[in-house]
Amino acid sequence: MEYRRLGKSGLQVSTLSLGSWLTFGKQIGDDVAEQLMITAYEAGVNFFDNAEIYARGQSEIVMGKILKKLNWDRTSYVVSSKVFFGDGRKKPNQTGLSRKHVVEACHDALRRLQVEYLDLFFCHRPDKNTPIEETVRTMNDLIRQGKIFYWGTSEWSAQEIMEAHMVAEKYGLIGPTMEQPQYNMFHRDKVEVEYGQIYKTVGLGTTIWSPLASGVLTGKYLNDNPTDTRLNMDGMEWLKERSLNEEKNKKVKELKKIADELGTSLPKLAVAWCAANPNVSTIILGASKVHHLEETLESLEVLPLLTEEVMSKIEEVLNNTPFRPAF
């Protein structure tokens, strides 16, 4: 396993990590979740990603039970939670980024995960109804209290992230260390262009999600429509509509040819392509089956094969190079 610093921080995270969205407490049994975590940990993964909204808190409960059972050295792994959407409760103050909800969500996550502190705590979305100063101060307080070590954002714009940093600098507070954006061969602009200056100015770390574009980049949707996938889960119609179309499938076919030529699989090629971006700190893998995770955990072996020529071939197939304005 390769380890990278999380932005400008001193924290080292495994380049490949394990997420629990749509799987833990929902799509898979607790026994499978345990095997996935063991498989990842034994392969060198040290970051496990979670959130209050995942399975409405059940995902954190499942992960917490596993962590307690396995009794790994707490210093050997990094665990996260996210705050914004709530855990299914919808009354006032049970969602958002107010001081009240952020603090209570942190306490709930600690209880569900059965840990004394969160290594990473993300603001899952920006909150237009809460002053950014209130959120930054609250995160700073949680760090001072030892309840979290680093805080960050997820799916925030570059402008919103920099506003948080300006507030932090003005009042002598700790700003966000990392952002968790979607990033894959079909979704590139935010990571490759929008955050371009922030990597240089504040040293933003990234914990990217959906490297396989919700499974589209595995190639499993090319010839049939499997029913046991996340795109066919109840409530995921929006994701299926956004992820699957004829144009993408044509590109997937061509990408699979490139993977075949390299003697690897399409999932490993897609994950390695993400890892080739030096501004990616860690790639969150999701899996409902152990053998799928075992495959993608081998993705870094493909990195040396991604020569300039190969990357150019991939770029030709994708035909979606983000526009980079000249500054």
HELIX and SHEET records of a PDB file:
HELIX    1   1 ASP A   30  GLU A   42  1                                  13    
HELIX    2   2 TYR A   54  GLY A   57  5                                   4    
HELIX    3   3 GLN A   58  LEU A   70  1                                  13    
HELIX    4   4 ARG A   74  SER A   76  5                                   3    
HELIX    5   5 ARG A   99  LEU A  113  1                                  15    
HELIX    6   6 ILE A  132  ARG A  144  1                                  13    
HELIX    7   7 ALA A  158  TYR A  171  1                                  14    
HELIX    8   8 ASP A  189  ASP A  189  1                                   1    
HELIX    9   9 LYS A  190  GLU A  194  3                                   5    
HELIX   10  10 GLY A  196  THR A  201  1                                   6    
HELIX   11  11 VAL A  216  THR A  218  5                                   3    
HELIX   12  12 ARG A  230  ASN A  232  5                                   3    
HELIX   13  13 GLU A  237  SER A  243  1                                   7    
HELIX   14  14 GLU A  246  LEU A  262  1                                  17    
HELIX   15  15 LEU A  266  ALA A  275  1                                  10    
HELIX   16  16 VAL A  290  THR A  296  1                                   7    
HELIX   17  17 SER A  299  LEU A  305  5                                   7    
HELIX   18  18 GLU A  308  LEU A  318  1                                  11    
SHEET    1   A 2 TYR A   3  ARG A   5  0                                        
SHEET    2   A 2 GLN A  12  SER A  14 -1                                        
SHEET    1   B 9 LEU A  16  GLY A  19  0                                        
SHEET    2   B 9 PHE A  47  ASP A  49  1                                        
SHEET    3   B 9 VAL A  78  VAL A  83  1                                        
SHEET    4   B 9 LEU A 118  CYS A 123  1                                        
SHEET    5   B 9 ILE A 148  THR A 153  1                                        
SHEET    6   B 9 MET A 178  GLU A 179  1                                        
SHEET    7   B 9 GLY A 205  ILE A 208  1                                        
SHEET    8   B 9 THR A 282  LEU A 285  1                                        
SHEET    9   B 9 LEU A  16  GLY A  19  1                                        
END                                                                             
